Amino acid sequence: MKMDVIWARSPKIGIGHAVSNFGEDSLLLSSKKIGKRYRLIIGTDQDDKKANCSSVQVPDSVISTSDKEKTDYQMIASLVRKEIEHLRKELESKVLESAQVETDLELMLEKLGVPKSLYPLIMAKLSEKDASPNLASKVSKVLEETLPESTDIDLSVKTHVLCGNYGSGKTTVALKMVLKLMSLTQAVPILVSYKQNHSASKSLIKELSKELKVPIFEIDDVATLKKVEEQLADDSVLIVDTSTGNIKEEIPKLEKELLSVNFHLVNACDSFVAAQEHFLNVTTWSSIILTRLEMNTNRWPLIHSLANTRVPLSLGSISPDLKSQLVSLTKEDLVNQLNLPDWLEIDQCGTKVANRAA
């Protein structure tokens, strides 16, 4: 684009002259009144043969700029054109390079079974040279660096609230924790079912309490829960089993009233991403406890959720059987469960061909 300057008595006169001299494709870039005249900056696609200078001289109705002003505008226009051309070439080069890297990595990440939602996270830490047969080990390393660390359940904290959606296995986890604590300490831990409004949950809790001979107290208000906590022996622990139906409103109340409390999210590893991330973002969880680890399900949604929220891992359940104890869980465990192949076969052009386990 070439810039031309027109001085006229009015914008209408200046625009009319621009159209007559440079055509209907002329573009008004700026119009400003200076003194008794208007200065119009016109963008045109005309070559220097049609317009020999960057300002136009018109008798009476349009008055040209001075020679110095014309030179200044010509120099500015030239600099702008050069800068735009430089930026265009630079951007085209970067886009071409980026597209090539993305294509190579995407082909191989797809072969590994990595979901597209994790491409940005992984590709941000890899380069074109990583698109090699041993990409799987590099992806595993990236995931291990990204996933949250593990943490122990802090038994110096008096109250531990387990939150989980219906069917997540939180009641089973709560009972397993109580049974384990009973085997380790002389003081009997107290298990509370807090605001469990689901009838099936209440029935299950009663049956388990009777079968295991473990007292489970049903409490529906924070004040009563606080009194129970205050009556705990020095080495006793209060385990609170509750649903996530209204946990966003309940957690602030529990934090305010209870003396010492940690919140743990119980999450089934085969849950949908949307459900996982909804609960993970409700509050600042002390840890996440994963259930259904015995199931051979797609782990990628869980990996995606944990990578985004960074909630520490603590315990895992590998069986719904109450005789099966909870296990400590690490990010390495989760990455290993993805079963990424140790090697990828590729042709000379880098195109995906087949997986081969070492």
N, C-alpha and C positions, 0 to 999 in steps of 0.2 A: 504493500500500500504506500502511495505517495501522499505527502501532506502539503497542501497549498493554503496560503493565507489570503483572505480577501477583506478589504476594508470597504464598507458601504454605509450609506445613510440609514439603512434599516436592514434587519435580518432578511426580510422578504426579498428586498432588492438583491442582496448578496447571494441568497440561495438561488434566485432566478438566474443570476449570472453564472453561478457554478454549474447549474444544470445545462445551460446553453453552451458552455465551454467544455465541460468535462463529461457530460452525459447524465442520464437519469440514475446511474449507479453511484453518483457522488454521495458521500456520507458526511453529515455535519457532525464534527467532533467537538466543537466548542463555539459558543457565541457569547461575546462579552462587550458591553458598551464601555468605550473609553473616550471620555470627552463627549463630543457631539457625534462621534462615529461608532460603528460596530465592527469589531474584529471577529471574523469567522475563520475557523480552522477547518478546512475541508479535506477529507480523505478520498483519494481517487485511485483508480487503477490505470490511469493514463500514463503513457511513456513520455520521455523528455522531448520527443519530436512534436507532440501535440501541445505540450506545455513546457516552454523553455525555462521557466523559472518557477520558484515556489510561491510567488505571489502574482496577482493579476492586476494589470493596469486598465482602468476603465474611465473614459472621460466623463466628467460631471457626476454620474450616479455612483461610481465606484472608484476609490482612490487607493493606489498601491502603497505597500509599505516602503520604507527606505531600503537602499541597497544593503545596508548592514543587517536590517531585520530579515531580509530575504536570505542572506547568507547564513544567519543564525538558524532559521527554520530549516533550511536545507541540510545544515550540519546535524541538527537534532534528528531530522527524519532519517538521515543516513545512519546515525548511531543506533536509532531504534530498530531499523531494519536489520542491521548487523547483529544486534543483541538477540532479536527474535530468532533469526536464523541459527545463531550459535546455540540457543536454548533448545530449539527444535531438533537439531542434530544430536545434541547431548541426550535429550529425552528418548529419541528414537533408539540410540545406542543402548541405553539402560534398559528400555523395554524389551529390546531384542534379546539382550543377555539374560534378563530375568525370566523371560518366557522360555528360553532354552533350559535353564536350570530347573524351572518349575515342571517342565514337561518330563525331564529325566526322572526327577524324584517322584513325581506323581505316579508314573507308570509303576515304579518299584514299590511305593507305599501302598498302592492299590493291590499289588500282588501279595503284599504282606497281610492284607486285610485291614489296614488302618482306615478308620472312617474319615471322611473328608473334613469333618468338624475339627479334627486334630492336626490337619495338614499345616495350618499357620504356626502352631506351637512348635511342631517338629522341624519344619523347614526353616524357621527362624534361627535354629541352632545348627543346621547342617548346610553344606555347600555342594556344588556340583560334583566335586571329587568324592563325596560320600555316597553318590549313587553307584555303588559297587556291589558285588555279590554278598559281602558281609554287612549289608545295610541293616539287617535285623539286629545285630549286636549293638549298632550305633543308635538305633531307635530305642532299644531297651535301656541304654545308658541315658539317653535324653529323658525318658519317662522316669527313671529312677531319680534323676536330678530334679525333676519337676514335682513328683508326688510328695505328699507330706510325710514327715518323720513319724516314728512311733512314740507312744508315751504310755506310762504305767498308770493304772487307776490309783490315785493318791488316797490311801486309806487314812491319812491324817485329817482329811476332810470328812465331816460327820455325815453329811447327807449327799446321796448320789441319786439324781433324778434321771430315769431312763425314759426317753420319749421315742415313740415310734408309731408309724401308721398301722391301722388294723391289718393283721396278717404278717407283720414284719418279723414276728418272733420275739418281741420285747419281753413278754411275760415269761417265756422260756428262758431268756437270757437272765432276767431278774432272779428266777428261781435257781439257776445254775450258780449265779454269784452268791446267793444266800447259802446254798449247800456247800460251796467251796469255803466260804468264810466260817461256817459252822465247824468244818473239819480242821481249820487252822487256829481258831481262837476259842477260848472258854466262854467269852461273852457271846450270847446269841444275837445275831443281827436281826433287825426288825424289817419286815417287808410290808409295804403299804401300797394298796391299790388306790390311786388318787384320781377322782373324777372320771371313773371308767363308766361312761354312759351306755356303752354298747352291751346289750343283753347277753350276747354270745361270749363276750369277754368276761363278764361277771360270772357266768356259769362255769367257764373254763377255770377261772381262778379258784372258785369254791371246790371244784373237783380235785384240782392239783393240791390245794391246801390239805384236803382230807387224805388224799393218797400218800403224800409225802410227810404228813404230820408236821407241817410247817405253818404256823399261824400267819395269816394274811389279813391285815386290818384294812377295812374299807373306810376311806376318809373323803369328804366332799368339800372341805373348806380349809383355807390356809391357816386359820387360827388354831384349829385342832392339830394340824400337821406340825405347827410350831411347838405346841405343848408336848407332843411325842418326842420331838427332837431334843427338847430341854430335859427330858427324863432319861436320855440315853446314858448308859454307863460310859466310863472314860474310854474304854477300848471297843465300844460297840459302834456299829454303822447302821444308818438308816437307808434302805433301798426303796425308792419310790418308783412305782410302775404307773405310767400315765400315757394317754394317747396324745396325738399331735393335733387333734381337732381344733382346739382353741389355745394351743401352746404359746402363740405369739403374744396373747394377752396375759397368760398365766405366768410366764417366765419372769417378767418384771416384778410381779407380786411375790413370787417365791424368793427372788433375790433380795427383796426388801425385808421380808419377814424372817427368813431362816438365817441362823447364825453362821453356818458354814455349808456351802452347797456347790456342787459341780453338776453340769448338765451334759448328758451323753446321748447322742442320737443313735438309735438302733435302726439300721437300714439293711434291707434285703438286697443282696448284690445284683439281683436280676430286675430291680426296679427300673422304671422308665427315667430317662434323663431329666425330664421336666419335673417329675415328682421328687427326685433326689435333690435337684438344685433348689427347689422351692423350700424344702425343709432345711437344707444345709445353710441357706441364707436367712433363716428366721432369727438366729441369734448367734452369739459367739460360743460355739460348743467347746467343751473341754476335750472331747474326743468323739470319734465315731466307732461304733461297734457293728461289724458286718455279720450278717447271717446268711444261711443257705450257701455257704461256701462249698458244700458237698455237691452242689448241682453243676452240671457241665453246661453253663450258660455263657452267653456273650458278655465278656467283661469290659468291653470297650466303653459302653455308656458310663459305667462306674469310674473307669479311669478318667474319662472326660470331666465328670463332676468333681472328682477329688482334685484334679489338676487346677480347676478353676477356683475352688474354695479353700484348699489347703488346710482342712480340718485334720488334726492329728489322728492317727490310727491307734487303736488300743487293743481290743479283743475281737475274736472271731469265733463263730459257731460253725462247726463242720458237720453237725448232726442235730436233728430236732430231739433226739433221745436225751432225756435228762441225765442219764448215766454218762453221757459223753461230755467231758469238761470243755470249757472255753479255752481257746489257745491265744497266745500272743500273736499279733499280726504285724507284718512289716510290708513296706512298699515293694521290696524285692519279691515277696511272696506273690503279690498281685501281678507284678510284671511277668513272673515265671508262669503264672496261670494263663497268660495270653497264648502260650505255646507258639511263639514266633519261631519260624524255621531258622536253623543255624546258618543256612546258605541259600542263596538264590542263583539259579542258572540264568545267564543272560547271553544273548548273541553278541557278535562283535560290534554291532551298532548300539548296544545298550538297551535293546528292546526286550521286554519281559518274555520269557519262554515258559519256565516251569519252576516249581519249588522242589528242593531236594533236601531232606533232613540229613544232617551229617551222621 
